[in-house]
Amino acid sequence: MLNVHNLTVSFMGTELFSGITFKLNKGDRIGLIGKNGAGKSTLLKVLSKDIESSGTMAFDKDVQIGFLRQDIDFVEGRTILEEAYQAFEEIKEIESKLDEINEQLAIRTDYESEGYTQLIHDLTDLTERYELLGGYNYQGDTEKILQGLGFQREDFDKLTDTFSGGWRMRIELAKLLLQNNDILLLDEPTNHLDIESIIWLENFLKGYSGAIVLVSHDKMFLDNVTNRTIEISLGQIYDYKKPYSQFLLLRGEIKEKQLQAQKNQEKEIKQKQHLINKFKAKASKASMAQSLMKQLDKVELIEVDQDDNQAMNVRFAISKEPGKIIVEAENLSKSYGDKHVLEDVDLLIERNSKIAFVGQNGQGKSTLAKMMVGEIPFGGILKLGHNVEVGYFAQNQSEHLPPEKTVLEIMEDAATDGNRMRVRDMLGSFLFGGDAVDKKAKVLSGGERNRLALCKLLLAPFNVLIMDEPTNHLDIASKTVLKEALKSFNGTLILVSHDRDFLQGLTSSVYGFKDKVIKEYLGDIDYFLEQHKIENLREAEKRTVVKVDKTSTKKEDYQMSREQEKELKKLKNKISKIETEIANLEGEIEKIDLELAQNYDEVSSRPNFFEKYKAKKTKLDSLMEDWEKVEAEVSNFS
């Protein structure tokens, strides 16, 4: 599909990488990794021909490339449907030409003229081309893909600028999927996506038949999607036909072998040099010495791959001890126009809590964070406790950095008299040393901007830390450092994040946001995901509110008879069996839905397809009814 040879890219007089060579084949799903500023996004832009480079790129004939950029820039005033239709540029052009021809044919009467005959020929040619491109099906295909990505039909006529970043990312993904591209270039596709959307994207990309090159700092996403890893480090690339975690192991093994081979070679060279020095002194051995010297000249020195071991140094210290209660809220509500995000939420957060906010985009996670720090108005009562000082890292924190100011100027502007002298040391711990402090914010990569925003955060005192998507754009090494720093933070932590790997083991409770309310899960993200799957079956995400309370109400004690215990066990086994059947059937239906989204015509033309599909749906409904009946019987024992 693509051969890249001797590729070199320079930026502001500095070589990002040089002499890069690799081949991209159909079915390759490449994870492009490296530190912030290594040139990952730049390489994608080179492959998409957005920027120029030296070297050669040879594409197969008629290869189509789709590029999902970090920064999505939609034209304002378009509806979701209109924006999605931008995927069909040629079809839309043909539609316009056909309309013009039909208008002329309707008013012209010179039926025997050459001009009229030419119009008929053009009409025939354009109609054939229109049909070949799928012009009669694209509207239906668009609706199917949009619904597959979570949009409701009533959303189609809404303007794109009324949707959050995550939903806009889905629109852009829909356009790419509708284009039938041979190569997909994805620059941090999971940024702004909720966990459910990430899982959907993983499943789609696993079944994608073309080639994929993606930049991501989500280790789990890389492991689940990719089958090959290319690392950019110190201007060179390391290419392995393994997903990320296996790549790390293999890279370590290769490094060990290189080190051992280098040691053996150095020992051999030392021995030969010793003999040369010894033989030089004897005339009878001079020829042997000459021979050994020639051998040494021909030796190719074994080089060990260099590692970029730079890592930022982060430590979050609490300013002063707050009271027991951090946040107390009653009847919280928030609406944006007619859209109600939160309703009648009660909340009690105690000192040293470690909480993750998770849920679909648009469910109120960032909204609640902003309410806590007083950024937006709301209904109800919300009070911060005694001595509470909040440090807040907003989702778009890095975007608010003044573009024309340097790294040092931004920090000095935010510093106080007490910490201004430490600014350069702080920047150094966040990998902004030497000339890097003189870089303007506008030339920094996404990860570098995020590091600067984190560094700036430490200039103000806090004992409660609220962070909204802090890992966006951060490289894997920086995320690891940040996670360790948050683990050792002795204050109260509230994290809004979609990054499963980052959240694992970091929080002690998870607040799930759905349908205008919040539900608490007493465990980390793994426990939440496990419970979430169960509760999809049990429809347990009901409109309840969170009230974090250390006291729990005890159920009335009573003694069940042995017969009752046996009956209860029997019912629970029956529930378990039904749930397994439901899960299997849902998996089968989900697989069919994905196939339909990818190739509707082929799948729907299978013998008795719709009868079989309907039968599965009917069976699922029946199982759900059975489950409800048995669950009701179980509840009678409580």
C-alpha positions as CSV (number, residue, x, y, z in Angstrom):
1,M,0.0,0.0,0.0
2,L,2.8,2.4,1.0
3,N,6.6,2.4,0.9
4,V,8.4,5.0,2.9
5,H,12.1,5.4,2.2
6,N,14.7,7.6,3.8
7,L,12.2,10.1,5.1
8,T,13.6,13.1,6.9
9,V,11.6,15.9,8.6
10,S,12.9,19.1,10.1
11,F,11.1,21.6,12.3
12,M,12.4,25.1,13.0
13,G,15.9,24.0,12.0
14,T,15.9,20.8,14.2
15,E,15.6,17.3,12.7
16,L,12.6,15.5,14.2
17,F,13.7,12.3,12.5
18,S,15.9,11.3,9.6
19,G,16.4,8.4,7.3
20,I,13.1,6.7,8.3
21,T,12.2,3.7,6.2
22,F,9.2,1.3,6.6
23,K,6.4,-0.4,4.6
24,L,2.7,-0.2,5.2
25,N,0.7,-3.3,4.1
26,K,-3.0,-4.0,4.0
27,G,-4.2,-5.3,7.4
28,D,-1.4,-3.5,9.3
29,R,-2.7,-1.8,12.4
30,I,0.3,0.3,13.6
31,G,0.5,2.0,17.0
32,L,2.8,5.0,16.5
33,I,4.4,5.8,19.9
34,G,7.0,8.0,21.4
35,K,7.6,10.9,23.8
36,N,5.8,14.2,23.5
37,G,7.5,16.3,20.7
38,A,9.1,13.2,19.1
39,G,7.2,13.8,15.9
40,K,4.3,11.3,15.9
41,S,1.6,13.8,14.8
42,T,4.1,15.3,12.3
43,L,4.7,11.8,10.7
44,L,0.9,11.4,10.3
45,K,0.8,14.8,8.6
46,V,3.6,13.7,6.3
47,L,1.8,10.5,5.4
48,S,-1.4,12.5,4.7
49,K,0.7,14.9,2.5
50,D,-0.4,17.8,4.8
51,I,3.3,18.8,5.2
52,E,6.4,18.3,2.9
53,S,9.4,16.2,3.7
54,S,12.5,14.9,2.0
55,G,12.7,11.2,1.0
56,T,10.2,9.2,-1.0
57,M,6.7,7.9,-0.3
58,A,5.3,5.4,-2.9
59,F,1.6,4.7,-2.7
60,D,-0.3,2.0,-4.5
61,K,-2.5,3.2,-7.3
62,D,-5.8,4.8,-6.3
63,V,-5.1,4.5,-2.6
64,Q,-7.5,6.6,-0.5
65,I,-6.4,8.1,2.8
66,G,-8.5,9.2,5.7
67,F,-7.0,11.4,8.4
68,L,-8.5,12.0,11.8
69,R,-6.7,15.0,13.2
70,Q,-6.4,16.1,16.8
71,D,-8.1,19.4,16.2
72,I,-11.4,19.1,14.4
73,D,-12.5,22.2,12.7
74,F,-16.1,22.1,11.5
75,V,-17.8,24.8,9.4
76,E,-20.4,26.5,11.7
77,G,-24.0,26.3,10.8
78,R,-24.1,22.7,9.5
79,T,-26.3,20.0,10.9
80,I,-24.9,16.6,11.9
81,L,-26.4,15.1,8.8
82,E,-24.9,17.9,6.5
83,E,-21.5,17.5,8.1
84,A,-21.6,13.7,7.6
85,Y,-22.5,14.2,4.0
86,Q,-19.2,15.9,3.5
87,A,-17.8,12.4,3.2
88,F,-19.4,12.2,-0.2
89,E,-17.7,15.1,-2.0
90,E,-17.9,13.7,-5.5
91,I,-21.5,12.4,-5.0
92,K,-22.6,15.9,-3.9
93,E,-20.8,17.5,-6.9
94,I,-22.6,15.1,-9.3
95,E,-25.9,15.8,-7.6
96,S,-25.4,19.5,-8.2
97,K,-24.5,18.9,-11.9
98,L,-27.5,16.6,-12.4
99,D,-29.8,19.3,-10.9
100,E,-28.4,21.9,-13.4
101,I,-28.8,19.5,-16.4
102,N,-32.4,18.6,-15.4
103,E,-33.2,22.3,-15.0
104,Q,-31.9,23.0,-18.5
105,L,-33.8,20.0,-20.0
106,A,-37.0,21.2,-18.5
107,I,-36.8,24.6,-20.1
108,R,-35.0,24.0,-23.5
109,T,-36.9,23.0,-26.6
110,D,-34.0,22.7,-29.1
111,Y,-34.3,19.0,-29.1
112,E,-32.4,18.4,-32.3
113,S,-29.4,20.6,-31.4
114,E,-25.9,19.4,-30.6
115,G,-26.1,21.2,-27.2
116,Y,-29.3,19.3,-26.2
117,T,-27.8,16.0,-27.4
118,Q,-24.7,16.7,-25.3
119,L,-26.8,17.3,-22.2
120,I,-28.5,13.9,-22.7
121,H,-25.0,12.3,-23.0
122,D,-23.8,14.1,-19.8
123,L,-26.9,13.1,-18.0
124,T,-26.3,9.4,-18.9
125,D,-22.6,9.5,-17.9
126,L,-23.2,11.3,-14.6
127,T,-26.1,9.0,-13.7
128,E,-23.9,6.0,-14.2
129,R,-21.1,7.5,-12.2
130,Y,-23.6,8.5,-9.5
131,E,-24.9,4.9,-9.2
132,L,-21.4,3.5,-9.2
133,L,-20.4,5.7,-6.3
134,G,-23.4,4.6,-4.3
135,G,-25.4,7.8,-4.8
136,Y,-28.7,6.1,-4.2
137,N,-27.6,4.5,-0.9
138,Y,-25.4,7.1,0.8
139,Q,-28.1,8.8,2.8
140,G,-29.2,5.5,4.3
141,D,-25.6,4.5,4.9
142,T,-25.0,7.8,6.7
143,E,-27.9,7.3,9.0
144,K,-26.9,3.8,9.9
145,I,-23.3,4.8,10.7
146,L,-24.4,7.8,12.8
147,Q,-26.9,5.6,14.8
148,G,-24.1,3.0,15.2
149,L,-22.0,5.7,16.8
150,G,-24.7,6.6,19.3
151,F,-26.6,9.4,17.6
152,Q,-30.4,9.4,17.8
153,R,-32.4,10.2,14.7
154,E,-33.7,13.4,16.4
155,D,-30.1,14.6,16.6
156,F,-29.5,14.6,12.9
157,D,-30.9,18.1,12.3
158,K,-29.1,19.7,15.2
159,L,-26.1,21.9,14.6
160,T,-22.6,20.4,15.1
161,D,-21.5,23.4,17.2
162,T,-24.1,22.4,19.9
163,F,-22.2,19.2,20.6
164,S,-19.3,18.4,22.9
165,G,-15.8,17.6,21.6
166,G,-16.4,13.8,22.0
167,W,-19.6,13.9,19.9
168,R,-17.9,16.0,17.3
169,M,-15.1,13.4,17.2
170,R,-17.8,10.8,16.5
171,I,-19.1,12.8,13.5
172,E,-15.6,13.0,12.1
173,L,-15.2,9.3,12.6
174,A,-18.5,8.7,10.8
175,K,-17.2,10.6,7.8
176,L,-14.0,8.5,7.7
177,L,-16.0,5.3,7.9
178,L,-18.3,6.3,5.1
179,Q,-15.5,7.1,2.8
180,N,-14.3,3.5,2.4
181,N,-10.6,4.6,2.9
182,D,-7.8,2.2,2.3
183,I,-5.6,3.8,4.9
184,L,-6.8,5.4,8.2
185,L,-4.5,7.9,10.0
186,L,-5.8,8.4,13.5
187,D,-4.2,11.1,15.7
188,E,-5.2,10.3,19.3
189,P,-8.7,9.1,18.4
190,T,-9.7,8.3,22.0
191,N,-9.2,11.9,23.3
192,H,-12.6,13.2,24.3
193,L,-14.3,9.8,23.9
194,D,-16.0,8.1,26.8
195,I,-15.2,4.6,27.7
196,E,-18.2,3.1,25.9
197,S,-17.3,4.9,22.7
198,I,-13.6,3.7,23.0
199,I,-14.8,0.1,23.3
200,W,-17.0,0.6,20.2
201,L,-14.1,2.1,18.3
202,E,-11.8,-0.8,19.3
203,N,-14.3,-3.3,18.0
204,F,-14.7,-1.4,14.7
205,L,-10.9,-1.1,14.1
206,K,-10.3,-4.8,14.9
207,G,-12.5,-5.6,11.9
208,Y,-11.2,-3.0,9.6
209,S,-9.7,-4.5,6.4
210,G,-7.5,-1.6,5.3
211,A,-4.3,-0.3,7.0
212,I,-4.3,1.8,10.1
213,V,-1.6,4.1,11.6
214,L,-2.7,5.6,14.9
215,V,-1.1,7.7,17.6
216,S,-2.4,6.9,21.0
217,H,-1.2,7.1,24.6
218,D,-3.8,4.7,25.8
219,K,-1.9,1.4,26.5
220,M,-5.1,-0.7,26.7
221,F,-6.4,0.7,23.4
222,L,-3.1,0.0,21.7
223,D,-3.0,-3.6,22.9
224,N,-6.6,-4.2,21.9
225,V,-6.3,-2.7,18.4
226,T,-2.8,-2.8,17.0
227,N,-0.8,-5.7,15.6
228,R,2.4,-3.7,15.0
229,T,4.3,-1.0,16.9
230,I,6.6,1.8,15.6
231,E,8.4,3.8,18.2
232,I,10.0,7.2,17.4
233,S,12.9,7.8,19.7
234,L,15.8,10.2,19.3
235,G,15.1,10.7,15.6
236,Q,15.1,7.0,14.8
237,I,12.3,4.4,14.5
238,Y,12.0,0.9,16.0
239,D,9.6,-1.3,14.1
240,Y,8.1,-4.5,15.6
241,K,5.3,-6.7,14.5
242,K,3.8,-6.8,18.0
243,P,1.2,-4.7,19.9
244,Y,2.4,-2.3,22.6
245,S,2.9,-4.5,25.7
246,Q,4.5,-7.3,23.7
247,F,6.7,-4.7,21.9
248,L,8.0,-3.5,25.3
249,L,9.1,-7.1,26.2
250,L,10.6,-7.7,22.9
251,R,12.4,-4.3,22.9
252,G,13.9,-5.2,26.3
253,E,15.1,-8.6,25.2
254,I,16.7,-7.1,22.0
255,K,18.4,-4.4,24.1
256,E,19.8,-7.1,26.5
257,K,21.2,-9.1,23.5
258,Q,22.7,-6.0,22.0
259,L,24.4,-5.1,25.4
260,Q,25.7,-8.7,25.7
261,A,27.0,-8.7,22.1
262,Q,28.6,-5.3,22.7
263,K,30.4,-6.6,25.8
264,N,31.6,-9.7,24.0
265,Q,32.9,-7.6,21.1
266,E,34.6,-5.1,23.4
267,K,36.3,-8.1,25.2
268,E,37.5,-9.5,21.8
269,I,38.8,-6.1,20.6
270,K,40.7,-5.7,23.9
271,Q,42.3,-9.1,23.5
272,K,43.4,-8.4,19.9
273,Q,44.7,-5.0,20.9
274,H,46.8,-6.7,23.7
275,L,48.2,-9.1,21.1
276,I,49.0,-6.3,18.7
277,N,50.9,-4.4,21.3
278,K,52.7,-7.6,22.3
279,F,53.6,-8.6,18.7
280,K,54.8,-5.1,17.7
281,A,57.8,-5.3,19.9
282,K,59.0,-8.5,18.2
283,A,60.3,-8.3,14.6
284,S,59.3,-12.0,14.0
285,K,55.7,-11.2,14.9
286,A,55.3,-7.9,13.1
287,S,53.4,-9.4,10.2
288,M,50.9,-11.0,12.7
289,A,50.5,-7.6,14.3
290,Q,49.7,-6.1,10.9
291,S,47.2,-8.8,10.2
292,L,45.4,-8.3,13.5
293,M,45.3,-4.5,12.9
294,K,43.6,-5.0,9.5
295,Q,41.1,-7.3,11.2
296,L,40.2,-4.7,13.7
297,D,39.8,-2.0,11.0
298,K,37.2,-4.2,9.4
299,V,35.2,-4.8,12.6
300,E,31.8,-3.1,12.6
301,L,31.2,-1.8,16.1
302,I,28.0,-3.1,17.7
303,E,25.8,-0.2,18.7
304,V,23.1,-0.4,21.4
305,D,19.8,1.4,20.8
306,Q,19.7,4.5,22.8
307,D,16.8,5.1,25.1
308,D,15.2,8.5,25.8
309,N,15.0,8.2,29.6
310,Q,14.0,11.7,30.3
311,A,11.0,11.8,32.6
312,M,9.2,14.6,34.3
313,N,9.3,14.8,38.1
314,V,5.9,15.6,39.7
315,R,4.9,15.9,43.3
316,F,1.6,17.2,44.6
317,A,1.8,18.6,48.1
318,I,-1.2,19.6,50.1
319,S,-1.3,23.2,51.3
320,K,-3.0,22.7,54.7
321,E,-5.3,20.2,56.4
322,P,-9.0,20.7,55.5
323,G,-12.0,19.8,57.5
324,K,-13.7,16.4,57.4
325,I,-16.3,17.4,54.8
326,I,-14.9,18.6,51.5
327,V,-18.0,19.0,49.4
328,E,-21.7,19.0,50.5
329,A,-24.5,19.5,48.1
330,E,-28.3,19.2,48.0
331,N,-30.7,19.2,45.1
332,L,-28.1,20.1,42.6
333,S,-29.4,20.7,39.1
334,K,-28.0,22.1,35.9
335,S,-29.5,22.7,32.5
336,Y,-28.3,24.1,29.2
337,G,-31.4,25.6,27.6
338,D,-33.9,22.7,27.3
339,K,-31.3,20.1,28.0
340,H,-31.3,18.9,31.6
341,V,-27.8,17.5,32.5
342,L,-28.2,17.0,36.3
343,E,-31.3,16.8,38.5
344,D,-31.8,16.7,42.3
345,V,-28.3,15.4,43.0
346,D,-27.3,15.1,46.7
347,L,-23.6,14.8,47.3
348,L,-21.3,14.3,50.3
349,I,-17.5,14.0,49.7
350,E,-15.2,13.5,52.7
351,R,-11.5,14.3,53.2
352,N,-9.0,12.1,51.4
353,S,-11.6,10.6,49.1
354,K,-10.2,9.3,45.7
355,I,-13.0,9.5,43.2
356,A,-13.3,8.9,39.4
357,F,-16.1,10.6,37.4
358,V,-17.0,8.3,34.4
359,G,-19.9,8.1,31.9
360,Q,-20.9,9.0,28.4
361,N,-20.1,12.4,27.0
362,G,-22.7,15.0,27.8
363,Q,-23.8,13.3,31.0
364,G,-22.5,16.1,33.3
365,K,-19.0,15.0,34.5
366,S,-17.2,18.1,33.5
367,T,-20.3,20.2,34.4
368,L,-20.2,19.0,38.0
369,A,-16.4,19.7,38.2
370,K,-17.0,23.2,37.0
371,M,-19.8,23.7,39.5
372,M,-17.5,22.6,42.3
373,V,-14.9,25.3,41.4
374,G,-17.6,28.0,40.8
375,E,-17.0,28.3,37.1
376,I,-20.7,28.0,36.1
377,P,-24.1,28.8,37.7
378,F,-26.4,26.0,38.9
379,G,-29.5,25.2,40.9
380,G,-29.5,23.9,44.4
381,I,-26.9,24.2,47.3
382,L,-23.2,23.4,47.1
383,K,-20.8,24.2,49.9
384,L,-17.1,23.6,50.2
385,G,-15.8,22.6,53.7
386,H,-13.5,24.3,56.1
387,N,-10.0,25.2,54.9
388,V,-10.7,23.6,51.4
389,E,-8.4,25.0,48.7
390,V,-9.1,23.6,45.2
391,G,-6.6,23.0,42.5
392,Y,-8.4,22.7,39.2
393,F,-7.1,21.3,35.9
394,A,-9.7,21.9,33.2
395,Q,-10.1,19.6,30.1
396,N,-9.0,22.3,27.8
397,Q,-6.5,23.9,30.2
398,S,-3.6,23.7,27.7
399,E,-5.7,25.5,25.0
400,H,-5.9,28.6,27.3
401,L,-2.2,29.2,27.3
402,P,-1.4,32.5,25.5
403,P,0.1,31.4,22.2
404,E,2.6,34.3,21.7
405,K,4.1,34.0,25.2
406,T,7.1,31.8,26.0
407,V,7.0,28.9,28.4
408,L,9.0,31.0,31.0
409,E,6.8,34.1,30.6
410,I,3.6,32.0,31.2
411,M,5.0,30.6,34.4
412,E,6.3,33.9,35.7
413,D,3.0,35.6,35.0
414,A,1.3,32.9,37.2
415,A,3.9,32.8,39.9
416,T,3.7,34.5,43.3
417,D,6.5,36.3,45.2
418,G,6.9,33.2,47.2
419,N,7.6,30.8,44.3
420,R,8.8,33.0,41.5
421,M,12.5,32.0,42.3
422,R,11.6,28.3,41.8
423,V,10.0,28.7,38.4
424,R,13.0,27.5,36.3
425,D,13.5,24.5,38.6
426,M,9.9,23.6,38.3
427,L,10.0,23.8,34.5
428,G,13.1,21.6,34.5
429,S,11.3,18.9,36.4
430,F,8.6,19.0,33.7
431,L,11.3,18.6,31.0
432,F,11.5,22.3,30.0
433,G,15.2,22.8,30.4
434,G,17.7,25.0,28.5
435,D,16.3,26.7,25.4
436,A,12.9,25.0,25.8
437,V,11.8,27.7,28.2
438,D,12.1,30.3,25.4
439,K,9.7,28.4,23.1
440,K,6.4,30.1,22.4
441,A,3.3,28.2,23.5
442,K,2.0,28.0,19.9
443,V,4.9,25.8,18.7
444,L,4.5,23.3,21.6
445,S,3.0,19.8,20.9
446,G,-0.3,18.8,22.6
447,G,1.7,16.8,25.2
448,E,4.1,19.7,25.9
449,R,1.3,22.1,26.4
450,N,-0.3,19.7,28.8
451,R,2.9,19.4,30.8
452,L,3.2,23.1,31.0
453,A,-0.4,23.4,32.2
454,L,0.3,20.8,34.9
455,C,3.5,22.7,36.0
456,K,1.5,26.0,36.1
457,L,-1.1,24.2,38.3
458,L,1.5,23.6,41.0
459,L,2.1,27.4,41.5
460,A,-1.1,27.7,43.5
461,P,-1.8,26.0,46.9
462,F,-4.4,23.3,47.1
463,N,-5.6,20.3,49.3
464,V,-8.3,19.2,46.9
465,L,-7.4,18.3,43.3
466,I,-10.0,18.2,40.6
467,M,-8.6,17.1,37.2
468,D,-10.7,16.9,34.0
469,E,-9.0,14.6,31.4
470,P,-5.4,15.3,32.6
471,T,-3.9,12.6,30.4
472,N,-5.0,13.9,27.0
473,H,-2.0,14.3,24.8
474,L,0.4,13.0,27.5
475,D,2.9,10.4,26.4
476,I,2.9,7.0,28.1
477,A,5.9,7.7,30.3
478,S,4.5,11.1,31.5
479,K,1.1,9.4,32.2
480,T,2.9,6.8,34.4
481,V,4.8,9.6,36.3
482,L,1.5,11.5,36.8
483,K,-0.3,8.5,38.0
484,E,2.4,7.7,40.6
485,A,2.3,11.3,41.8
486,L,-1.5,11.2,42.2
487,K,-1.2,7.9,44.1
488,S,1.1,9.6,46.7
489,F,-1.1,12.7,46.9
490,N,-2.3,13.0,50.5
491,G,-5.3,15.2,49.7
492,T,-8.7,14.7,48.1
493,L,-8.7,13.7,44.4
494,I,-11.5,13.9,41.9
495,L,-10.7,12.7,38.4
496,V,-12.7,13.0,35.2
497,S,-11.2,10.5,32.8
498,H,-11.8,8.0,30.1
499,D,-8.4,6.3,30.4
500,R,-9.0,2.9,31.8
501,D,-5.4,2.0,32.3
502,F,-4.7,5.4,34.0
503,L,-7.6,5.0,36.4
504,Q,-6.8,1.4,37.4
505,G,-5.9,1.3,41.1
506,L,-5.9,5.1,41.3
507,T,-9.3,5.7,42.9
508,S,-11.3,3.9,45.6
509,S,-14.7,4.8,44.2
510,V,-16.3,5.6,40.9
511,Y,-19.2,7.9,40.2
512,G,-21.2,6.8,37.2
513,F,-23.1,9.6,35.4
514,K,-26.2,8.7,33.5
515,D,-29.7,10.1,32.9
516,K,-29.1,13.3,34.9
517,V,-28.2,11.5,38.1
518,I,-25.1,9.9,39.7
519,K,-24.5,6.5,41.1
520,E,-21.6,5.5,43.3
521,Y,-19.5,2.3,42.8
522,L,-17.3,1.4,45.8
523,G,-14.3,0.1,43.8
524,D,-11.9,1.1,41.1
525,I,-12.5,1.4,37.3
526,D,-12.3,-2.4,36.8
527,Y,-15.0,-3.0,39.4
528,F,-17.2,-0.3,37.7
529,L,-16.8,-1.9,34.2
530,E,-17.6,-5.3,35.6
531,Q,-20.7,-4.0,37.4
532,H,-21.7,-1.8,34.5
533,K,-22.0,-4.8,32.2
534,I,-24.2,-6.6,34.8
535,E,-26.3,-3.6,35.3
536,N,-27.0,-3.2,31.6
537,L,-28.9,-6.5,32.0
538,R,-30.5,-5.6,35.2
539,E,-31.4,-2.1,34.2
540,A,-30.0,-1.1,37.6
541,E,-28.8,2.4,36.5
542,K,-32.0,4.0,37.7
543,R,-32.5,7.6,38.7
544,T,-30.9,7.5,42.1
545,V,-28.6,10.0,43.7
546,V,-25.3,9.6,45.4
547,K,-25.1,10.2,49.0
548,V,-21.7,9.2,50.4
549,D,-22.5,8.1,53.9
550,K,-20.3,6.1,56.2
551,T,-23.3,4.6,58.0
552,S,-25.3,1.9,56.3
553,T,-28.8,0.7,57.1
554,K,-28.9,-3.0,58.2
555,K,-31.5,-5.3,56.7
556,E,-33.9,-7.0,59.1
557,D,-32.5,-10.3,60.4
558,Y,-34.6,-13.3,59.8
559,Q,-34.0,-17.0,59.5
560,M,-34.8,-18.8,56.2
561,S,-35.9,-22.4,56.2
562,R,-33.7,-25.0,54.5
563,E,-36.4,-25.3,51.8
564,Q,-36.4,-21.6,51.2
565,E,-32.6,-21.6,50.9
566,K,-32.7,-24.4,48.4
567,E,-35.4,-22.5,46.4
568,L,-33.4,-19.3,46.5
569,K,-30.2,-21.0,45.3
570,K,-32.2,-22.6,42.5
571,L,-33.6,-19.2,41.4
572,K,-30.2,-17.6,41.5
573,N,-28.7,-20.4,39.3
574,K,-31.6,-19.9,36.9
575,I,-30.9,-16.1,36.8
576,S,-27.2,-16.8,36.1
577,K,-28.1,-19.2,33.2
578,I,-30.5,-16.6,31.7
579,E,-27.9,-13.8,32.0
580,T,-25.3,-16.0,30.2
581,E,-27.8,-16.6,27.4
582,I,-28.6,-12.9,27.2
583,A,-25.0,-11.9,27.1
584,N,-24.3,-14.4,24.3
585,L,-27.3,-13.3,22.3
586,E,-26.4,-9.6,22.7
587,G,-22.9,-10.3,21.5
588,E,-24.3,-12.1,18.4
589,I,-26.7,-9.2,17.6
590,E,-23.9,-6.6,18.2
591,K,-21.7,-8.5,15.7
592,I,-24.5,-8.5,13.1
593,D,-25.1,-4.8,13.7
594,L,-21.4,-4.1,13.1
595,E,-21.5,-6.2,9.9
596,L,-24.6,-4.3,8.7
597,A,-22.9,-0.9,9.4
598,Q,-19.8,-2.0,7.4
599,N,-21.5,-3.8,4.4
600,Y,-25.3,-3.5,4.5
601,D,-26.0,-4.8,1.0
602,E,-23.9,-7.9,1.2
603,V,-25.1,-8.9,4.7
604,S,-28.8,-8.2,4.2
605,S,-28.8,-10.3,1.0
606,R,-28.0,-13.5,2.8
607,P,-30.7,-16.2,2.7
608,N,-33.5,-15.5,5.3
609,F,-31.3,-12.9,6.9
610,F,-34.0,-10.6,8.3
611,E,-36.1,-13.6,9.6
612,K,-33.1,-15.0,11.5
613,Y,-32.2,-11.5,12.8
614,K,-35.7,-10.8,14.0
615,A,-35.8,-14.3,15.7
616,K,-32.7,-13.4,17.7
617,K,-34.3,-10.0,18.7
618,T,-37.5,-11.8,19.7
619,K,-35.5,-14.4,21.7
620,L,-33.7,-11.6,23.5
621,D,-37.0,-9.9,24.5
622,S,-38.3,-13.2,25.8
623,L,-35.2,-13.9,27.8
624,M,-35.3,-10.4,29.3
625,E,-39.0,-11.1,30.4
626,D,-37.9,-14.4,31.9
627,W,-35.1,-12.6,33.8
628,E,-37.5,-10.0,35.2
629,K,-39.9,-12.7,36.4
630,V,-37.2,-14.8,38.2
631,E,-35.6,-11.6,39.6
632,A,-39.0,-10.7,41.1
633,E,-39.2,-14.1,42.7
634,V,-35.8,-13.6,44.2
635,S,-36.7,-10.2,45.6
636,N,-39.5,-11.8,47.6
637,F,-36.9,-13.5,49.7
638,S,-35.5,-10.2,50.9
